[in-house]
Amino acid sequence: MTVMQGGHCVAPLKALLDAAVETARAYYEFYCPEFFDSHQSPATSYCVRPYPAGGRDKPHHIPVPVFATAETRFDDGDRVKKSEIVLKLSVDLFDLNTQESLPYILLHEALCHVFQGCAAGQARRTTATGFDIFSEGWIDSLISEIFLDFRLGKSPRQEFNQILAGQGQICAGIEMQEARANTARVPMSLFAPYVARGRTVANWVRTALSDRLGSDGSRHAFFQLSLGINLRLEGADQRNALVHNLMLAIQGSINDGVKVGDALNRFADDRSVGNFISRFVPNR
Ligand SMILES: [Zn+2]
């Protein structure tokens, strides 16, 4: 079933999907305006699928009782990039906690995947994958701040506050987000080591920027850098290479003279995401 055109029974889902994508778009527009000056925003469509058809199981490996998940597929043409969010629901088990988890699930797709690679030039190759340290850990970590923005009245799309960021939605979202990253849980989410690593590096970068710019300035610089990298790097291999090389540089064990402190000092000054990427992703 597609929710592209809506209809009474899927109207609330369509409203939620629109709210998630428009919120993500507003953050990209605010922090990366140069992208919207020179590129088209991706065309976005939605699809809702029962999982499995008539089945009674969770459609994911995360250790939380949430009977929904989503993925983003790319269908890029020569001129227009297309992102489709596929929402999978275990229809028979759908309950309040699942309903309240949908804003986090859809914000994850919208912020982490719908716009990723859009400024890379070439068509994006694949469906987004969970084995993507940058998207799943680093970019996902921004969502808890976005929830906070809604509560503090700072979101650029405050009209979506009720639908995305009520108390129940935030609690369910933060619980799912924590379970995705927790490597000590039994059973553990399949992707937890990737999510945890991405978060660790993101926290390190955020703290290092805060040392240079103070908390207000570092928030802007961190969102600008994070969302800018997500727009520019085309594939999970490039994003994973960036995180890997950044970790090596943080640990001081890289051999080629790349100093992560120098890179962050420079970014704090020139705000060039391209310069930052070129230090950590070879051949770009
Ligand atoms: Zn994802």
Boltz pocket constraint, residues with backbone or C-beta under 6 A from the ligand:
constraints:
  - pocket:
      binder: B
      contacts: [[A, 108], [A, 109], [A, 112], [A, 113], [A, 128], [A, 129], [A, 130], [A, 135], [A, 136]]
      max_distance: 6.0
